[in-house]
Amino acid sequence: MTSDTKQQYPEPEMGRGTGAARARVIERRANPRYDLVVEFELFHLWGAKHLIWAGTGKTRNWSRNSILIDWEQALPEGASVELVVKWTAGVQLVVIGRVLHAATRGTVVRILRRRFRGKPEIPEIPRDARSAPPPPGQERAS
């Protein structure tokens, strides 16, 4: 089985003439992929709580079950990894996964578990702003 996930089928010709058949692309994946480029730190997992920092990289695309990452070094198939993705300011997405395969286009990591950690940086609302009267034309709900 090849790693190519798209097949091309000729469309039927419309009307008369000897025009060339156009190729259309059929997507065979169960879940769509989304181009999402974010930075991450990669750790190798050894046992339940042993992490070994391996470096940083960027994601290329995501699906519900896997991530395609740009990684300079070869990761062995089946290796357990933890990706700490810089999601937003103050929030990280921690992904526990397993390397499915590494190729020239990138390394595919199967998502086994994921969770967000941290708190988003939300500006503090001044106390006097909470008790300010509503703008004209709007009533305060009681």
N, C-alpha and C positions, 0 to 999 in steps of 0.2 A: 504494500500500500504506500503510495507516495504521500509526501507532506503537503502536496498541492490540495487546497480545499475548494477550489472553484473548477467547474467544468464548463466547456463551451459547447453549445448546441446550435446548429444553424436554424434560423427562423425560416418558416415557409415563405416563398416568394409571393408577393402580392401583385395581382394583375398580370398583364402580359409583358413580355420583354425578357431580356437575358441578363437582368441586373444580378450582381453578385449577392449571395445570401449574407445577411449581417449576423454576426455572432452575438449571442446574449449570454450573460454570466449568471449562473445558478449558484446561489449560496447554499452550501451543505451543512453549515454549522447549526447546532441546535440553539445556541445563544448568540445574539449579535455582538460584534466587537466595537468598542468605542475608542477613538483616538484620544488618549488622555496622557499628557506628558507631565510627570511630576518627579521630583527628586526623592531618592530613598537611600537608606543605609541598609546594607546587607550583613546579616550575621549567620554563621553556620551554627546549627543546633547539634549539640553533643549531649545526649541524655535529656532529662526533663528540664533542667535549669541551667545548663552550661552553654553560654553563648560565646562565640569567637567572632570578633569584628572582622569583616572581610573587605569593606570599602563602600564606596558610594556609586550610584548610577542613576539612570533615568528610565522611567517606564515608557513604552511605546504605545501599547494599546491594552485594553482591559475587556474582559467578558465577565459573566457571572461566576465562572468557575476557574478562570486562569488569567495570568498577566504575562504579556510579552515584555521583557526588559532588555535594555542595552547593557551588556556586561562584557568587559574586556577579557576576563579570564574564563577558561572553560570550567564549568561546574559539572561534576559527575551526575549522570542520570540517577534519580532516586535519592539524591542528597536532600536532607531536611534543612530548610532555611527559614529565617525570619526577616521580613522586610519591614522597616520602620519608615513609612511614607510621610513626608511633610505635607499634610493635607491643607491646613490653613494656619494662620498665626495662632499658636498655642494649642493646636490640635494635631495629633498624629494618628494615622491608621496603621495598626500593627497587623501584619498578615503572616500567618504561619503556613508554610507551603512546602511542596516537594517539587524538585526539578524534574520535568517530564523529558525535555530534550534541549540540547544546545545546538544551534546552527549558525550560519553566517548572518542570518537576518535577526538573530537575537536568541535569548534563552526563555523558554516557556516554563512558568512556575504554576503548578496546580494549587489553587487556594483551598486549604483544609479548614482553617479558622481565621476569623478576622474580628477586630474590635477597635473602637476609637478610644483614645485616652487623652487626657488633658482637658483644659477648659478654654473656650474661645475668649479672646480678649474683647470684652464688652465694656464700653465706657460707662462709668458710674453716672447715674442720673442725679443731678443736684436735688437736695431736699426741697428747696423752694420751688422747683419745677413741678414736683408732684402735687403741691397744694395750690398751684396757680389757677386762677379762674379760667373756665373754658373760653375759647374765642367767641366773639359775638355771633349769634345765630345758632350756636350749639348748646344743648343742655347737658348737664352732668347726670348720669344715671344714678339712681339711689337704690 
